[in-house]
Amino acid sequence: MSNKILIISGPTATGKTDLAIKLAKKYNGELISADSRQIYQGLNIGTGKDHPQNIKIHLIDLITPHQSFSVAQYQKLAFQEIAKIHQKNKLPIIVGGTGQYIDAIVDPNKLTYSIKPNKFLRYFLNRLPNSTIQKIYQILDKKNFESLNNSEKHNPHRLIRKIEIFFSKKSPPSLLKEGMGVDWNILHLSLTAPTSFLYPRIDTRVQKRLNLGLLDEIKKILTQYSWSDPGLNTLAYKEFKDYFSVGASLADAQSKWTFDEHAYARRQLTWFKKQKNISFIDISKSKYQSKIFTKVNKWYNLS
């Protein structure tokens, strides 16, 4: 087990965590979360931390909702947890749908993760309309701008980060030169399904989380934090800002949340399709789990 890592990725509502738990029990594994929403303490119902209490998942509840957290920070902590699990002769199982977190593990030599935020640049760019930010990045790096999909072009946070990286003159140290991840034997399984299969599952889960008391959870969080904090600007929480602030209807908030979850699932599907060295498993097909266990068993028992 000294170099093996199993990754279970895929879009929201594909049952990644339940599957990872089954695999951990069968193959003596420990779970490491790759979910950028579950890092926040107190954001439990909306982010889906409803896994069994007796199951330990590393790298959740890392920060409070008013704190920021970078991919570089995640990468460092993930490497530490992987090393600890390997030292116990157990199998690290990375589970989640945040593509950049997973990418930071499978491709640790990427240089952009450790480029620190440029506060002055962000202060300036955050005050501009997205159309102006687009024009700036297009002028700076036309080739990369044209390669962005529509969602990326309309995401000011991602555009600002790309501009920030463009202006960075410092080449951060290569993690591979430090020996991290050089000889890892990674099996990356990504769960997938047609959107016609995923959307009803997402809608059911949205309603379930409302039934579990999401509104009360948000109300409690707002006694300590504000809507401008990073944690409350995440999916499953930001959609309720108008409900709590200006009395918008619950139906409108729920509809917006469902719409955003659908859009997020599409972005995740697009992200993972672009990645290399992934085995895709269609969960809409019968006996898909037996296919997964066959793959894992063969890989696990190879020296």
C-alpha positions in Angstrom: 0.0 0.0 0.0 3.0 2.3 0.1 2.3 4.0 -3.2 -1.4 3.2 -4.1 -4.1 5.9 -4.2 -7.7 5.3 -5.2 -9.8 8.2 -6.4 -13.6 8.2 -6.6 -14.7 11.4 -8.5 -17.7 12.6 -10.4 -20.5 15.1 -10.4 -22.9 15.7 -7.5 -25.5 13.1 -6.6 -23.7 10.1 -8.1 -23.2 8.4 -4.7 -19.4 8.8 -4.5 -19.2 8.8 -0.7 -21.4 5.8 -0.2 -19.3 3.9 -2.7 -16.0 5.0 -1.2 -17.2 3.8 2.2 -17.9 0.4 0.8 -14.5 0.3 -0.8 -12.7 1.5 2.3 -14.3 -1.4 4.3 -13.3 -4.0 1.7 -9.8 -2.7 1.0 -8.6 -1.4 4.4 -8.9 2.2 3.3 -9.3 5.7 4.8 -11.2 8.5 3.1 -9.9 11.9 2.2 -12.4 14.4 1.0 -12.0 16.4 -2.2 -15.0 18.6 -1.7 -14.5 22.4 -1.6 -17.8 22.9 0.2 -17.2 20.4 3.0 -14.2 22.3 4.3 -16.4 24.8 6.2 -17.3 24.1 9.8 -21.1 24.4 10.5 -22.1 24.0 6.9 -23.3 20.5 7.3 -26.8 19.9 5.7 -26.3 22.0 2.6 -22.9 20.3 1.8 -24.1 16.8 2.5 -22.1 15.8 5.5 -24.7 13.1 6.3 -22.2 10.2 6.1 -22.3 7.6 8.9 -20.9 8.9 12.2 -18.5 6.0 12.6 -16.8 6.8 9.3 -13.8 9.1 9.5 -13.3 11.4 6.5 -10.2 13.5 6.5 -10.1 17.1 5.3 -13.6 18.2 6.2 -14.5 21.0 8.7 -11.1 22.6 8.2 -12.0 26.3 8.5 -14.8 28.6 9.6 -17.1 30.2 7.0 -15.3 33.6 7.2 -12.0 32.1 6.2 -10.5 31.6 2.7 -8.8 28.4 1.6 -6.7 27.8 -1.5 -5.9 24.8 -3.7 -2.3 25.0 -2.5 -3.4 24.7 1.1 -5.6 21.7 0.2 -2.7 20.1 -1.7 -0.3 20.4 1.2 -2.8 18.9 3.7 -3.8 16.1 1.3 -0.2 15.0 0.8 0.2 14.9 4.6 -2.9 12.7 5.0 -1.9 10.4 2.2 1.5 9.9 3.8 0.0 9.2 7.2 -2.4 6.6 5.7 0.4 4.9 3.8 2.4 4.7 7.0 -0.4 2.7 8.5 -0.2 0.4 5.5 -3.7 1.4 4.5 -5.2 2.6 1.2 -5.9 6.4 0.8 -9.2 6.9 -1.0 -9.8 10.4 -2.3 -13.5 11.1 -2.7 -15.2 14.2 -4.1 -16.2 16.3 -7.0 -13.9 19.3 -6.8 -11.8 18.9 -9.9 -9.1 21.3 -8.9 -8.5 19.5 -5.6 -8.2 16.1 -7.3 -6.0 17.7 -10.0 -3.7 18.9 -7.3 -3.1 15.3 -6.2 -2.9 13.6 -9.6 -0.8 16.4 -11.2 1.2 17.8 -8.2 3.8 19.4 -10.4 1.4 22.1 -11.7 3.1 25.4 -10.9 0.0 27.5 -10.3 -1.3 26.1 -7.1 1.3 27.8 -4.9 1.1 31.2 -6.6 -0.3 33.3 -3.7 -3.2 35.7 -4.2 -2.3 39.2 -5.3 -4.4 41.3 -2.9 -3.8 44.6 -4.7 -4.8 43.1 -8.1 -7.9 41.5 -6.7 -9.0 44.7 -5.0 -8.8 46.5 -8.4 -10.3 43.7 -10.5 -13.2 42.8 -8.1 -14.6 46.3 -8.7 -14.8 45.9 -12.4 -17.8 44.4 -14.4 -17.1 40.9 -15.7 -17.2 42.2 -19.3 -14.2 44.4 -18.5 -12.3 41.5 -16.8 -12.9 39.4 -19.9 -11.4 42.1 -22.1 -8.4 42.4 -19.9 -7.7 38.7 -19.9 -8.3 38.5 -23.6 -5.7 41.2 -24.2 -3.2 39.5 -21.9 -3.7 36.0 -23.1 -5.9 35.7 -26.1 -5.2 32.0 -26.9 -6.1 30.8 -23.4 -9.1 33.1 -23.2 -10.5 31.6 -26.4 -10.0 28.1 -25.0 -12.3 28.8 -22.0 -15.8 27.5 -22.0 -18.8 29.8 -21.6 -19.1 29.1 -17.9 -15.4 30.0 -17.3 -15.7 33.2 -19.3 -18.6 34.3 -17.1 -17.0 33.4 -13.8 -15.1 36.6 -12.6 -13.3 34.7 -9.8 -11.7 32.3 -12.3 -10.8 35.0 -14.7 -9.2 37.1 -11.9 -7.2 34.0 -10.8 -6.0 33.5 -14.4 -4.9 37.1 -14.6 -3.2 36.8 -11.3 -1.3 33.8 -12.5 -0.4 35.6 -15.7 1.2 38.4 -13.8 3.1 36.2 -11.4 6.8 36.3 -12.2 7.8 33.8 -9.5 8.1 30.2 -10.5 7.0 28.2 -7.4 9.0 25.1 -6.5 8.1 21.8 -8.1 6.6 19.4 -5.6 7.8 16.5 -7.7 11.4 17.7 -7.1 10.6 17.2 -3.4 9.7 13.6 -4.2 6.0 14.0 -3.7 3.9 11.7 -5.8 6.7 10.6 -8.1 5.9 6.9 -7.8 2.2 6.9 -6.9 0.1 4.2 -8.4 -3.2 5.9 -8.9 -6.5 4.3 -9.9 -9.0 7.1 -10.8 -12.6 6.1 -11.2 -15.1 8.8 -12.1 -18.8 8.2 -11.7 -20.9 9.6 -14.5 -24.4 9.5 -15.9 -26.6 11.3 -18.4 -28.1 14.6 -17.1 -31.5 13.1 -17.5 -30.6 10.5 -14.9 -28.7 13.0 -12.6 -31.2 15.8 -12.5 -34.0 13.9 -10.7 -31.5 12.6 -8.1 -30.3 16.2 -7.5 -33.9 17.5 -7.1 -34.7 14.7 -4.6 -31.6 15.6 -2.6 -32.3 19.3 -2.6 -35.7 18.6 -1.1 -34.2 16.1 1.4 -31.8 18.7 2.7 -34.5 21.3 3.1 -36.5 18.7 5.1 -33.5 18.0 7.3 -33.5 21.7 8.4 -31.2 23.6 6.1 -33.1 26.9 6.7 -32.5 26.6 10.5 -28.9 25.8 9.8 -28.5 29.0 7.7 -30.3 31.0 10.3 -27.9 29.8 13.0 -24.8 30.5 10.8 -26.1 34.1 10.1 -25.8 34.8 13.9 -22.0 34.6 13.5 -21.2 35.2 9.9 -22.4 37.4 7.0 -23.4 36.8 3.4 -20.1 38.3 2.3 -18.1 35.5 3.9 -16.7 32.8 1.6 -18.7 30.0 3.3 -22.0 31.6 2.7 -21.1 32.4 -0.9 -21.1 28.7 -1.7 -23.7 26.5 -3.4 -26.8 25.5 -1.2 -26.4 28.7 0.9 -26.0 31.7 -1.4 -29.3 30.9 -3.1 -31.1 31.7 0.1 -29.7 35.2 0.5 -32.7 37.0 -0.9 -35.0 34.7 1.2 -33.4 35.8 4.4 -32.5 39.4 3.4 -35.5 40.7 1.4 -38.2 38.2 2.0 -38.1 36.4 -1.4 -40.2 33.3 -1.6 -38.9 29.9 -0.5 -40.1 28.4 -3.8 -37.9 30.9 -5.7 -34.9 30.1 -3.5 -35.4 26.4 -3.9 -35.8 26.8 -7.7 -32.6 28.8 -7.9 -30.7 26.2 -5.8 -31.9 23.4 -8.0 -30.9 25.3 -11.2 -27.5 26.0 -9.8 -27.0 22.4 -8.7 -27.8 21.2 -12.3 -25.4 23.7 -13.7 -22.7 22.6 -11.2 -23.2 19.0 -12.2 -22.7 19.9 -15.9 -19.5 21.8 -15.1 -18.2 18.7 -13.2 -19.1 16.4 -16.1 -17.2 18.7 -18.5 -14.2 19.0 -16.2 -13.7 15.3 -15.7 -14.2 14.5 -19.4 -11.1 16.7 -20.1 -8.9 14.9 -17.7 -6.5 12.1 -18.5 -6.1 8.6 -17.1 -9.6 8.2 -15.8 -11.9 5.2 -16.0 -15.5 6.4 -16.3 -18.3 4.3 -14.7 -21.9 5.0 -15.8 -24.1 4.7 -12.7 -27.2 4.5 -14.8 -26.2 1.1 -16.0 -27.1 -2.1 -14.2 -24.4 -3.8 -12.1 -22.1 -0.8 -12.3 -20.8 -1.4 -8.7 -19.7 -5.0 -9.6 -17.7 -3.5 -12.5 -16.1 -1.1 -10.0 -15.2 -3.8 -7.5 -13.7 -5.9 -10.3 -11.5 -3.0 -11.5 -10.4 -2.1 -8.0 -9.7 -5.7 -7.0 -7.5 -6.3 -10.0 -5.5 -3.1 -9.4 -5.4 -3.5 -5.6 -3.8 -7.0 -5.9 -1.2 -6.1 -8.4 2.2 -5.5 -6.9 
